[in-house]
Amino acid sequence: MELDEFTQANAPKSGGDGFQLENAKLLDIAVEGTAMVKAGSMVAYTGDLTFTGKSSAEGGITGLVKDAVSSEGTPIMEADGSGHLYVADQEKKIQVLSLDADDSISVNGNDILAFESRVDYEINTVGGLSEAIAGGLTNVYLSGPGTVALTTHGDPLVATPPITTDPDATVAWSTNLSPSIETNKTIEIGQQSGESFQMAFTGSEGFVVVQPYEEGGQPAQQ
């Protein structure tokens, strides 16, 4: 490939407001004011932008959210100013979702990439999992209106309940669902399956997003 062909084929897309995918693994955010992004996800930017950790005094995500029931943080930073911000997360695929005013979603803190500053959010732990597993599972509850970007290893499966999932493969679910934590009964008779704990989603409404990869496993093939 000639150099000119290479630069033209991979140049940023022109125009565009809000969240725009440059490709499946790179997100362009047109910032005019403030955007919330995962700490460390910035790969490049144009214009005049500054980055700061989110203050816990403001009642939301902190620069490094950690507490007694969370083994992993949900590091988020604010991007302030005017310009184009390019973000990515370890070559994971990016899913851009538009939330209406009555839409809300619960997302695994590790799978948050970015969201508009107008989106309401709060940190919660999944009931039962923090007691069942050392470290638990920290989720971010996002409520519209606004745009959010999630990341998945590979193409996700979006299923309706009833369904039972592996916590390490569970990315998100609609907030009308409240999963219960179950213990794999094969453990009781000494047969190690590698699936010690499971999340059970019941009912007939809502959705659950899972990825073809367990976060605690080996590097995924994209």
Residue, then its C-alpha position, 0 to 999 in steps of 0.5 A: m500500500e502506498l503511503d498516501e493510500f495508507t493515510q487516506a484509508n485510516a484518516p479520522k472520519s470528517g464531521g460528526d457530533g457526539f459519539q462516533l465509531e472510527n472503527a469497531k475498537l476506537l471511539d471518537i467523542a466530539v467534546e463540547g463541554t464535558a464527557m466522562v471516560k474510562a481512565g487511561s482510555m485516551v489514545a489521542y485528542t485534538g483541540d483543547l482538552t483537560f483530564t481530571g479524576k471524578s471527585s467522590a464529593e460530587g456523589g458519583i464515580t471517583g477517580l479510583v472507586k475502591d471499597a471493602v466489597s470491590s476488588e477492582g475499581t471503576p476509574i473514570m475521568e472527566a474530559d473538559g474543553s473542546g475537541h475530538l477525543y479518541v478512546a479505546d480499551q485493550e482492543k475490545k469492541i465498542q458498543v454505543l447505546s443511546l438511552d431515552a429518558d426512561d431507559s436505564i442500564s446496569v454495567n459492569g464497571n470494567d466494561i464502561l468506556a464513556f458516557e455523556s455528562r448528562v447521563d445520571y449514574e451511581i455505583n452499586t454492588v450486586g446483591g449477594l455477590s459481594e458476600a459470595i465472592a471475595g471482592g464482589l462485583t461493582n456495577v455502574y447504573l446509568s440512566g438516560p437520556g444520553t449516550v453511553a459506550l460499553t466494551t465487550h470482548g468479541d461480539p456480545l449476546v443479548a438475551t432475555p430472561p430467564i437466563t443464568t450467566d457467569p459473572d465474569a462474562t456478564v457485561a450489563w443488564s436492564t435495571n428492571l432485573s435483579p439477579s440472584i447469586e447461585t452456587n454451582k451444586t456440583i461443588e457440593i459433591g467435590q466436582q470442580s467445574g470452574e463455574s463456582f458462582q452464577m447469576a440467575f436472571t428471572g422474569s420475562e422482560g428486560f435483557v442481559v448482555v454477555q460476552p464470549y469471554e471471562e474477564g479473569g481468563q486468558p487474553a481474548q482473540q478478537 
